[in-house]
């Protein structure tokens, strides 16, 4: 499809705090489309009023109704209307609703384009001072259970900078979990209230930051976790450490826990190798 294609759906980035971050092109597009789809019609209505383009028809589409409303929006776009989609703040479809709408529009052959702009994850990464050449956006962690432990374990050997979103009330617990999984000395940055009056950038180790934010702060939070500095051990290195532990009389489970902590390796990986080793005839060999 050529660059001159007709655009039916626009993804428009909106300010994450400071209204001055809205671009002139964003205002132009929001005023020109047939209707504006949005995460919260009350919040978007106020934004449009402040931008001097009140009166645009609004369609609410959020995480709970995206599948249904996206189909309805695509029908309207297919009929020749145009739309812009905005979330409450930042870039739509990036840890916010919008991905399903984009996929549905693309599948229907509708041109999709973006008016780029504010993004809390990207802004936090840029000012963190941590490596930015290779990074990964993880969004919100699972709140509990095996899924949370597995994700934390993966961070232990992650060679890229990791960007996380977190609520103020869970920030302290998440930093403590990161310290347990990745080591207390892992570098991290907590960015709070980006572009707002009380913006804060706190740098340190995950242990230091866990202590600093033991009491929940206020505002929107982005956590930037530095990459693991050491190359992750190979399976053979892990097996060698497991054999040493098992030779002292430790069970396969206890050996796995000890080795995972010592080498800062994902626990599920070490448990898998310990199980394989326990079944082998030379499990007790030093």
N, C-alpha and C positions, 0 to 999 in steps of 0.2 A: 504494500500500500504506500502511495507516495506521501511526501511530507505535506502536500497541499490537500490532503483528504479533508472532508468535512468532519468537524468535531461535533459529536452529539452530547458527549458527557465530559464535563470538566471536573477534575479534582482540584479544589482550591485550598491552599494552606491558609490557616487563620492564626492570629497572634496567640502565643502561649502565655502572654501576660501583658506586655506593652502594646497598646493599640497602634502605636506608631510603626510597628513592624509589618502592618498590612501593606501590600504593594499596590501601586496605582493600577497595574494590570488585573490584580485580583478584584479590585473595586469595579473595574470596567466589565469584567466577565460576569460578576454577580449581578450587575445591573442589566446586562444584555440578554441573559438566558430566559427561557420560558418560565422556568420555576427553579427554586433552590431546594434541594433535598438536604436534610440536616439531621444531626444526632439529637438535638434538643431544640424544638421550634421556639421556645421562649428565649433561650440564650442567643440563638441565631437572629431572632427578630430584633433583639436589643442591639446586636452587633450591626445589623443592616441599618437600623435607625441612626446609630452613631456615625455610620459611614455616609448618611444622606441618601440612602436608596431604600427606604422603607416602602412597603407595599408589594414587594415581590411575593408571589404565592410560595408557600412553604409546604414541604412534605417531610414528615418525621420518619427517619429510618435509623434505627439503632440496633445494637447487638441482638435484641430479643425478637425483632420483627424483620431483620434484614432479608432473609430468604424470600418472604412473601412480598415485601414492598419492593425489593429489587426487581422482581418479575413485573410488577405493575409499572415501575419506572421505565423499564426496557420497552414495554408495550407503547408507552407514550413517546419514547425516543424513536422507535420504529415508525411511528405515525408522523414523525417530522418535527416534534418539539425538541428543544435543547434544555439541558439541565446542568447545574453545578452541584457538586456534593461537598459539604463541609462538615467537619466534626466540631466538638466543643472547643478544641484547641489543637494546633499543629497540623501535620500532614495526614489527610485521610488514608486509610488502609495500612498505616504503619502503627501497629499495636492499637488500632482503632477500627471501628467498622469501615466498610467500603470495599474490601477485597471481593466479596461475593458479587457486589454490584458491578465492579470492573470486569470480573470474569463473565458475568451474564451479558454485559454489553458487548464485550469482545466476541463472545460466541455468536451473538446476533449480528455481527458485522458492523457494529456502531463504532465510529471513531472515538477514541478516548485520549485525552491529553491532560496535562497538569499545569497549574500555576504554582510553581514551587515556592517555598517560603519557610516559615518557622517550623522547627522540629526539635522537640526537647531532647531526644536521644542523641541526635547529631550535634546539637549545640553543647550538650554536656560532655560528649566525647572530645570535641574540639578544644574545650577549655580545661580538660582534665590534666593535661601534661603527660598522659600515658600514651604508649605507642598507638598510632592511628593508621599505620600502613596495612594492618590486618586486624579486623575486628568482627564481632558477631553480636547481633541484637537478639537477646533472649526474652525480652518482655517481662511479664510477671512470672515468678516461680510458682509451681503448684504449692498450695498452702500446707500440705502435710502428706504423710504416707510415703510409700515406696517411690512414687513418681518424683517427689521432692528430693529424696535421698539420691536417686539416680542422677538427677540433674546436677546436684551439688558435687557428686563424685566426678562427673564429667569435667567440671571446672578445675579440678585438682591438677590435671595435666594439660589444660587448654593453653595452647601457644598463642592464641589471639586475645586481644583485649575484649572483655565481655561487658555489654551494656544491659543493665537490668532496670526495671521499673518496680517501685515498691510503695506501699502505703505508709504513712508516718507511724501508725500504731504497730506495724510489723517490722519496721526498719531495724530496731535493735536486735530482735530475734534472728533476722536474716543475716545480719553482720556476724553474729555469734556462730551461726551455722556455717557461714563462709570461712570463718577462722578455724572451725573444727575440721572442715573438709579440705581446705586449701593450705592450712598453716597460718599461724597467727601473724607472721611477718609478710604475708602477701600484700602488695600495695593496692590501694583503692582510693577512690574519690567519691564523696557524697555531694551531689549538687542539688540544692533546694531552692525552690521559688525562682526559677530562671526568668530573667528579664523583669522581675517584679521589684518592688521597693526593698524587700528584705532578702534579696538574693544572697545565697551563701554557698561557698565552695570550700569543703572540708577535705583535706588531704591527709593521708597517713597509712598505717597498716590497718588491716581489717580488725585486729584486736583493739587498736587505739580508737578506731571509729565506733566499734561496738560499745566501748566505755563512754565515749562522748555522747552517743545517741541512746543511752540506756533509757532515758526518759523520752517518750515520743515527741518529736518536733512538730511544727505546723507546716502545712504547705505540700506542694507537689515534689516528689522525690525521684531522682535518677541516681543509680549507683553504677560507677564505672570500675570494674575489677581488672587490675593489671594482669598481663599474661604470666604463666608459669615461667620461671627463669631457667630451670633445668630441663634437659631433654628427658621425656618420659622413659622409664626403664622398659627394656624388651621383655617379652614373655619368658625368655630363658633366664634373665636376671631375676625376675620375680620367682620363678620356680626354684632357683638356687637359694633364695632367701627363705622360701617356704620349706625346703628340705632342711635347712639349718634349724628352723623353729620346730619342725616335726621331730628332728633328731633329739631335741631336748625333752621330748615327751608331750609336747603340745598337741591338742587335737587339731584336725584340719581346719575347723572353724576358728579356733583361737589363733592358730598360726596365720590364717588369712587376715584376721583383724589386726594383728600385730604388724604384719608386713604392709598392709594397706596404709596404716598410720605412719610407719617409718619411711616409706617411699613416696608418700603423698600420691597414691594411685587410687583410681576409682575402686571402691570396695567390691562392686559386683564383678569387675574384671578379675580381681584377686581371688574371690570366692570361687569363680568358675575354674580358674587354674588349680586351686587347692583341691577342688572336687575331683578334677581329672588326675591330679597327682596321688590322691588318696586311693584311687582305684588301680594305680599302676603297681607292679610288683616291687619296684625299687623305691617306694614311698619313704622308707626309713633310711635310705642311703644318704650319708652326709654330702 
